[in-house]
Amino acid sequence: MRSALKLLCPLGLLLALTHTAPAAIEVGDLVAVTAETTVRGEGGATQKLVPGAVVVVEQVDANRLWVSALVSGWIDATAVMDLDSAIKHFADLAVKFPKDAAPLRALGNVLRARGKLEASLDNFCRAERLAPDDVLTHRWRAWLILAAQFPEEATSDICAAVRLAPNDPAALLDRGAIYLSLGKLDAALADYDAALKLVPQSAVAHVGRGDVRADRGDLPGAIADYTEALKLDPHDARALIGRAGCYARQQREDLALADLEAAIKANPKSARAYHRLSLLELNAVSDKIRSPAKAIEHARRACELSRWRWMEPAMTLAEAHAAAGDTPRAVEMRIAALRIGMAESSHIASWRMRAHFEECRLLRDVNKATDADAADDDFPRPAVTQ
């Protein structure tokens, strides 16, 4: 992590001079850090956030934002921008400082959060060529590669990050999350346990370990972790959603409903919270909670928040219409859900056909480039569009 921070030093003064106040920020927004800032949590816990980090806003208090990070807490609102503004900001810096990996790495991560996967990969690969041992490049690129459905390559990148910084709790948390997504539950649990020894005040670490325990069937253990996370960060929608899932599996549906409603209050832009609520209202045993009409309303809201790009809530919406007796609408929504799924698969297939990994030398040793590789011609400028 120290080597990653050193890369930012030449840009520190420029960032301070050029940064402007952000546009109006709301609870639930994703924002990008554009000037190094300190997260100040409860009990004196702190964490440095470097340019390029992307965080969720959980509260807005004048010029302060409560964000969810390794340590959840308050940051200065002037240290962040909305994603589109941050993309332009880092692209401009990458042009001004073509030999500095930091703006390219930051640009890659914000593009990833914005869904521009191919452009994100281009910039991460450029950053790696300039700074092969940069921990953040490996950490952030691992998430991009996982999103593009290349799990083995994602594992390779995140393991490289942990090798470079074995005592970095953020790298351990990222690897734990990636192992969890791949179903490697024992390895994920070991990483979360190790991270929590380093940062016991981390709500996100407790949420991650709760997710692992839930997948292992240890519902009491998972609930304990989610509850501890909420003590550290009462506005963490992920903890509320996770605990609600455990309560639902225990048929404690009143508690599940309360947690999901609290999650939506904490993050009104959480498609996942609305989707989980619609599933509860569709499948609940309790007559007081089961409501196809409400399930339709909340599944549709999940679709809207995900911009109709997520197949699962669309399929749930179809099932809710069927439960409400509206067969024509249910059929229509099933077709729409299948089209969404086909569009997702088509995007990934298109990327594979264009062999972006080969272009960026990600599947080869990028550090063995020779003069004949013409690196500057391969990567002449930061990629901002797909």
Secondary structure, 3 states (H helix, E strand, C coil): CHHHHHCCHHHHHHHHHHCCCCCCCCCCCEEEECCCEEEECHHHCEEEECCCCEEEEEEEECCEEEEECCCCEEEEHHHEEEHHHHHHHHHHHHHHCCCCHHHHHHHHHHHHHCCCHHHHHHHHHHHHHHCCCCHHHHHHHHHHHHHCCCHHHHHHHHHHHHHHCCCCHHHHHHHHHHHHHCCCHHHHHHHHHHHHHHCCCCHHHHHHHHHHHHHCCCHHHHHHHHHHHHHHCCCCHHHHHHHHHHHHHCCCHHHHHHHHHHHHHHCCCCHHHHHHHHHHHHHCCCCCCCCHHHHHHHHHHHHHHCCCCCHHHHHHHHHHHHHCCCHHHHHHHHHHHHHHHHHHHHHHHHHHHCCHHHHCCCCCCHHHCCHHHCHHHHCCCCCCCC
